[in-house]
Amino acid sequence: MKQTLLALTLVAMLPFGAKAAEPEQTQQEFAVYVQKLKAEALTQGIKPEVVDAAFADVKLMQRAIAADRSQPESRLTLEGYLNRTVPEWKVKQARAQYQKHKEELDRIAAQYGVKPQYIVALWAKESSFGKVQGNFPVISALTSMAFEGRRESFFKDELMAALKILEQGHVPLAEFKGSWAGAMGQTQFMPSSFLALAVDGDGDGKKDIWHDTADVFASIANYLAKAGWQNDQIWGRQVKVPQGFDWAMKDEIKSLDEWAKLGVRRFNGGPLPKADMKAQLKAVDGPSGRVYLVYNNYQVLKRWNRSDFFATGVSLLADRIVWPPLAP
């Protein structure tokens, strides 16, 4: 009996012993990996003092890896998504922020050729007007994600871009924080997007998307402008289709006149506008859900985020920001 109990005790202890050893081994492997990353950063011309400072307190962030591995598969309908992400309280806040920053927004919108309500809508969606930016140290998060290995090349490239941001002096290391995946600031740009598209909106020599609303707004506007925004167009409109409509055509891009000939009408039953524009039919929830005709600017929003839910949510929020009209 005593021997049986001893054997059971030893068996029970083995997994705990294995678990105790595994983190130590992982930490050692991580330390070796960090040295390789530092060497690679130096070969890319990043200053040694920047590299040393950036990696001085780097940590393996299992929380970031766990967040990546446990991303839930969305089962939401578009209706459910809009109810959750464009509630009345957020519309009210967005309209208030639009009015609060109107002078600055109008200046930047005119400079980049992007309507200001879309700047505010993206700001609201990405960081809740700057209040939710993520609290993961960017260098540790990106290093951890590269070390995890599933998308090593992507995260390693983003890490090198993050080091260049530090080298350029846009943000102190202590404030260089973002999401578990390394998306940063009030715009939630990845580091490579920052280097390519962030701008200095107020002329102070920095591109501060963490604290400076002028830089935040200008960077959002610059992103949209570079992606092909057309300021003389809206994003799309909700429509109705006739009974017996051939849904095999829904992904085709046609002129408004062609869609009209197929029986597509405004949601209120009126005719589609007479305009030389191309459009695509979107029925994210299928024929029984909302149906939209979407234009170029909707496709631009999908370059920001490939989700139709996201693009529709931002677009509808932008509409709600300026309608009903705000008091002067």
C-alpha positions in Angstrom: 0.0 0.0 0.0 2.8 2.3 0.9 4.6 1.5 -2.3 1.4 2.2 -4.3 1.0 5.6 -2.6 4.6 6.5 -3.2 4.3 5.6 -6.9 1.1 7.7 -7.2 2.8 10.6 -5.4 5.8 10.4 -7.8 3.5 10.3 -10.9 1.5 13.2 -9.6 4.7 15.2 -9.0 6.1 14.7 -12.6 3.8 17.2 -14.4 4.6 19.9 -11.9 8.3 19.2 -12.2 8.0 19.4 -16.0 6.0 22.6 -15.8 8.5 24.2 -13.5 11.4 23.4 -15.8 9.6 24.6 -19.0 9.4 28.3 -18.2 13.1 28.4 -17.4 14.0 26.8 -20.6 11.7 29.1 -22.5 13.2 32.1 -20.9 16.7 31.0 -21.9 15.5 30.5 -25.5 13.9 33.9 -25.4 17.1 35.5 -24.2 19.1 33.9 -27.0 16.4 35.1 -29.5 16.7 38.6 -28.2 20.4 38.7 -28.8 19.8 37.6 -32.4 17.2 40.4 -32.8 19.7 42.9 -31.5 22.3 41.8 -33.9 19.9 42.1 -36.8 18.8 45.6 -35.7 22.4 46.7 -35.8 22.8 45.3 -39.3 19.9 47.5 -40.3 21.7 50.6 -39.2 19.8 51.3 -36.0 22.1 53.0 -33.5 23.6 50.7 -30.8 22.5 52.9 -28.0 18.9 52.8 -29.2 19.0 49.0 -29.5 20.5 48.6 -26.1 18.0 50.9 -24.4 15.0 49.3 -26.2 15.9 45.7 -25.2 17.3 46.5 -21.7 14.0 45.5 -20.0 12.4 43.4 -22.7 10.2 40.6 -21.4 8.5 37.6 -22.8 4.9 38.6 -22.6 2.8 35.4 -22.5 -0.3 37.5 -22.2 0.3 38.8 -25.7 0.9 35.3 -27.1 -2.2 34.0 -25.3 -4.3 36.9 -26.7 -3.2 36.1 -30.2 -4.0 32.4 -29.9 -7.4 32.9 -28.2 -8.9 35.4 -30.6 -12.6 34.3 -30.8 -14.2 33.5 -34.1 -16.9 36.1 -34.6 -20.4 34.8 -34.8 -22.0 38.2 -34.7 -24.4 39.4 -37.4 -23.9 42.9 -38.8 -27.0 44.0 -36.9 -25.5 42.7 -33.6 -22.1 44.2 -34.4 -23.6 47.7 -35.0 -25.7 47.5 -31.9 -22.6 46.7 -29.9 -20.1 49.1 -31.5 -22.2 52.1 -32.6 -24.5 52.6 -29.6 -26.3 55.9 -29.0 -23.8 56.9 -26.2 -20.9 56.6 -28.6 -22.7 58.6 -31.3 -23.3 61.3 -28.7 -19.7 61.3 -27.6 -18.5 61.4 -31.2 -20.7 64.4 -32.0 -19.4 66.2 -28.9 -15.8 65.4 -29.9 -16.4 66.6 -33.4 -17.7 69.9 -32.1 -14.9 70.2 -29.5 -12.1 69.8 -32.2 -14.0 71.3 -35.1 -11.5 74.0 -35.9 -8.5 71.6 -35.9 -10.5 69.0 -37.8 -11.7 71.4 -40.5 -8.1 72.6 -41.1 -6.7 69.1 -41.4 -9.7 67.8 -43.4 -9.2 70.7 -46.0 -5.4 70.0 -46.1 -5.8 66.3 -46.9 -9.2 66.2 -48.7 -11.0 64.0 -46.2 -14.3 64.8 -44.6 -13.7 65.4 -40.8 -16.5 63.1 -39.6 -14.6 60.1 -40.9 -11.5 61.1 -39.0 -13.6 61.3 -35.8 -15.3 58.0 -36.6 -12.0 56.1 -37.0 -10.6 57.8 -33.9 -13.7 56.6 -32.0 -13.5 53.0 -33.3 -9.7 52.6 -32.8 -9.2 54.0 -29.4 -12.5 55.4 -28.1 -11.2 59.0 -28.6 -7.7 58.1 -27.3 -8.9 56.6 -24.0 -8.1 52.9 -24.9 -4.7 52.6 -26.5 -3.4 49.4 -25.0 -0.9 49.1 -22.2 1.6 46.6 -23.6 5.2 47.8 -24.0 5.5 47.7 -27.8 9.1 46.3 -27.9 8.2 43.5 -25.5 5.0 42.7 -27.3 6.5 42.6 -30.8 9.5 40.6 -29.6 7.2 38.1 -27.9 5.1 37.7 -31.0 8.1 37.2 -33.2 9.5 34.7 -30.8 6.2 32.8 -30.7 7.0 32.0 -34.4 3.7 31.6 -36.2 4.1 35.0 -37.9 7.7 35.6 -37.1 8.6 37.5 -40.3 5.7 39.9 -40.0 6.3 40.7 -36.3 10.1 40.9 -36.7 9.6 43.5 -39.5 7.3 45.5 -37.2 9.8 45.3 -34.4 12.5 46.8 -36.6 10.1 49.6 -37.6 9.4 50.2 -33.9 13.1 50.6 -33.2 13.3 53.2 -36.0 10.4 55.1 -34.4 12.4 55.2 -31.1 15.5 56.3 -33.0 13.6 59.1 -34.6 12.5 60.4 -31.2 8.8 60.5 -31.7 7.9 58.9 -28.4 9.9 58.1 -25.2 10.5 54.5 -24.6 8.6 54.6 -21.3 5.5 55.8 -23.2 5.9 53.5 -26.2 2.9 51.3 -25.6 0.1 49.7 -27.6 -2.0 46.6 -28.1 -0.8 43.0 -27.6 0.0 42.9 -31.3 1.9 46.2 -31.3 -0.8 48.5 -32.7 0.0 51.9 -31.3 -1.5 55.1 -30.1 -4.9 56.7 -30.7 -4.8 55.6 -34.3 -3.7 52.0 -33.5 -1.1 52.1 -36.3 1.3 49.2 -36.6 4.9 50.5 -36.6 5.3 50.1 -40.3 2.1 52.1 -41.0 3.4 54.8 -38.6 6.7 55.1 -40.6 4.8 55.2 -43.9 1.8 57.3 -43.0 2.0 59.1 -39.6 2.5 62.9 -40.0 3.3 65.9 -37.8 0.0 67.7 -37.7 1.1 70.8 -35.7 4.7 71.3 -36.8 6.4 70.5 -33.5 8.8 68.1 -35.2 7.2 64.9 -33.8 4.6 62.5 -35.0 2.9 61.9 -31.6 -0.1 59.6 -32.2 -0.2 58.9 -28.4 -1.0 62.3 -27.0 -1.3 65.0 -29.8 -4.7 65.2 -31.4 -3.3 67.3 -34.3 -0.9 64.5 -35.2 -3.7 61.9 -34.6 -6.1 63.6 -36.9 -3.6 64.4 -39.6 -2.2 60.8 -39.6 -5.7 59.4 -40.0 -6.5 61.8 -42.8 -3.1 61.1 -44.5 -3.8 57.4 -44.4 -7.1 57.7 -46.1 -5.9 60.2 -48.6 -2.9 58.0 -49.6 -5.3 55.0 -49.8 -7.4 56.8 -52.5 -10.1 58.7 -50.6 -12.5 60.7 -52.9 -13.9 63.6 -51.0 -16.6 64.3 -53.5 -18.3 61.0 -52.8 -20.1 59.4 -49.8 -19.2 55.8 -48.7 -22.4 54.1 -49.9 -26.1 53.8 -49.1 -28.6 51.3 -47.9 -30.8 49.9 -50.7 -33.5 47.5 -51.6 -33.4 44.8 -54.3 -36.3 43.4 -56.2 -37.8 40.0 -55.6 -36.0 37.3 -57.5 -32.8 39.3 -57.6 -29.8 37.2 -58.8 -27.5 37.3 -55.7 -24.7 35.7 -57.8 -24.1 39.3 -58.9 -23.6 40.8 -55.5 -19.8 40.9 -55.6 -19.7 42.4 -59.1 -18.7 46.1 -59.5 -21.2 48.0 -61.7 -22.2 51.5 -62.4 -25.2 53.0 -60.5 -27.1 53.0 -63.8 -26.5 49.3 -64.2 -27.6 48.5 -60.7 -30.7 50.7 -61.3 -31.6 48.7 -64.4 -31.4 45.5 -62.3 -34.1 47.0 -60.0 -31.9 48.2 -57.1 -33.4 51.3 -55.5 -32.8 53.5 -52.5 -34.0 52.1 -49.2 -36.9 54.5 -49.2 -38.0 53.2 -52.6 -36.7 56.2 -54.6 -34.4 55.9 -57.6 -30.6 55.7 -57.3 -28.8 58.9 -58.0 -27.7 59.8 -61.5 -23.9 59.8 -61.0 -20.9 58.3 -62.8 -19.9 56.1 -60.0 -19.0 52.4 -59.6 -20.6 50.4 -56.8 -20.6 47.0 -55.2 -23.6 45.3 -53.5 -22.9 44.3 -49.9 -25.2 41.9 -48.0 -23.0 40.8 -45.1 -25.8 38.9 -43.4 -27.2 37.5 -46.6 -30.4 38.5 -48.5 -32.5 38.8 -45.3 -30.2 41.4 -43.7 -29.2 44.9 -44.6 -28.2 45.5 -48.1 -25.8 48.4 -49.2 -24.4 49.7 -52.4 -20.8 50.7 -51.4 -18.5 53.0 -53.3 -14.8 53.8 -53.5 -14.5 55.3 -50.0 -15.9 52.1 -48.4 -13.1 50.2 -50.1 -10.6 52.7 -48.8 -11.9 52.0 -45.2 -11.4 48.3 -45.9 -7.7 49.0 -46.6 -7.5 50.3 -43.0 -9.3 47.2 -41.7 -10.4 44.4 -44.1 -13.6 43.7 -42.1 -16.9 44.6 -43.7 -18.3 45.0 -40.2 -15.6 47.5 -39.4 -16.0 49.5 -42.6 -19.8 49.6 -42.2 -19.6 50.6 -38.6 -17.2 53.5 -39.2 -19.3 54.7 -42.2 -22.5 54.7 -40.3 -20.9 56.4 -37.3 -19.5 59.1 -39.6 -23.0 59.6 -41.0 -24.5 59.9 -37.5 -21.8 62.5 -36.5 -23.1 65.1 -38.9 -26.8 64.1 -39.1 -29.0 65.5 -37.7 -27.0 68.7 -38.4 -25.0 69.9 -35.4 -25.8 73.4 -34.0 -23.3 76.0 -35.1 
